[in-house]
Amino acid sequence: MTGISRRGMILSGSAMLGLSACGNGIGSQGAERLDARVDATRDYLRTNFPGAADLMTKAAGILYMPLVTEAGFVFGGAYGRGALRINDVTVDYYSATQASWGLQIGAQQYAHALFFMTQEALADFRAADGWAAGADIVYALPDRGGSAGVDTTTTLAPVIGFVFGQSGFIAGATLQGSKYTRIIP
């Protein structure tokens, strides 16, 4: 009986991550194209989710990820690129990567934004050499009525994750385990 070796698992996961990155429509068109996508993402949030618009005015900084592509068949991965804005001015560019394994099959694309609600949370993110999304993120998930899922408890969190615009088929979209790394587009 043949089993899957640890090396085989790692190589399969790496291959899936590479394949998921290939489907990402951003490409390497530079900062101007990425900023245009971030502008469109910001405008979409303002127009469609009033709770997100309120968060924008209160946040110390916002990381916009206009397009994340995720794919998986037992082993999976996700990749996307975006920009960190402070006072609606781009200060840095980031990539988001995620690897996973388990009972999964499918592919999807989605957008998300991380609202850094305190200067300390923003400074920790910017100082980190690869920041990993973990249990410290509170999610504000939009419903079909346009509500952003923002309440008093949510707005007290140091980082609020907002996932929206899902298309494709994988059950759920989460930022848990996503690693954000500063890049040069």
Residue, then its C-alpha position, 0 to 999 in steps of 0.5 A: m500500500t502506497g502512502i503519501s509522504r510528507r514531501g509529497m504533501i508539501l510539493s502538492g500544496s506548493a503546486m496548488l498555491g502556484l496554480s491558484a496564483c496563476g488564476n489571479g487577474i492582477g498580473s504584474q502591471g505595476a502600482e498604477r493598475l493595482d491602485a486602480r483596482v484598490d480605488a474600485t474596491r474602496d468605492y464598491l465598499r462605500t457604495n454597497f456597505p454603509g457599515a464599511a463606509d463608517l469603518m473607513t472614517k474611523a480606521a487608522g489604516i486599511l489594507y485593500m485586497p481587490l482580488v484573492t483567488e483560492a483553489g483546492f483539492v484536498f491541498g489548497g492555496a490562495y493568493g492576492r495583492g493589494a495596497l495599504r492606505i492611510n488617509d486614503v493614500t497608498v503607503d505600501y503594497y502587500s501580497a496575501t498567501q494562504a495554504s491549506w489542506g483537508l476536506q476541500i474541493g473547488a475554486q473561488q475569488y473574493a475581495h477583502a479589506l482589513f481595517f486597522m482600528t488602532q494606531e498600535a494595530l497598524a504599527d504592528f502590521r507595518a513592522a512585522d516581517g510577514w504578518a499572519a491573520g489569526a484569532d485577533i481579527v473580528y469579521a464583519l461579514p456582509d449580508r444580502g441586505g447590504s449590512a456590514g455586520v458592524d456593531t459596537t463590539t466589532t468596532l472595539a476590535p483592533v483589526i476588522g476583516f471584511v470579506f465580500g464579492q465571493s464568486g465560485f465554489i468553496a464553502g466559506a472564505t476566511l482570512q485565518g492563516s493568511k500571510y501578508t508580505r510587503i511587496i514592490p509591484 
